[in-house]
Amino acid sequence: MPEIDHAETWKDFNAAVNMTPAALRKHLDSEASQAVGQKSDGDESTGHAMGRRILAIKDKAKADLTEDDYAAMRKVVGYVHRHLKQGGKARSDPESAWRMSLMNWGHDPEKD
């Protein structure tokens, strides 16, 4: 298995997550945030849970990040890149579920 480049993951994660922790926290507290996304177990969507995980990662010093953190960061990058390709008509609606879902994952497409 090739060694995963943490520096590249860090760079890609910080490019994909274009919301400040304060903006992400505010979004996660909103009804719009909590109303979107897949909910497999309980009341919280996968994306909402990942938004909380992003905040935890952002609160850590880079030297304290674990392999699990880097795996979550790669998951965020992959999700944001895939989801951006699916925008379609939703791109013109700032309140679309598409945008709210992306914002749960720390990316506001209106900042692109």
C-alpha positions, 0 to 999 in steps of 0.5 A: 500500500503506498504511503499516503501524503499527509501534506497533500491531504492537509492542502486538499482538505483546506482547499475543500473546506472553505468555510471558517469554523465560526461559519460552519458552526453557525450553519450546523446550528440552523434548521436548514442544515439539519433538514438535509442529508442521508440519515442512516441511524438516528436523527443526524445526517452523515453530513451533519456529523461530518461537519462536527468532525471537521470542527474537531479537526480544525480545533486540533494542532496539525501535529496532533492529527491522527490517521483517523483524522486524515482518513476523515479529511480525505473523505471530505475532499472526495465528497466535496469534489463529487458533490460539486459536479452534481450541482445542476439547477441547484447552483442558482438557488442559495437555499437548495438542499444541494448547497445546504448539504455541501455546507454541512461538509464545510464547503460553501459553493457560493464562495467559489 
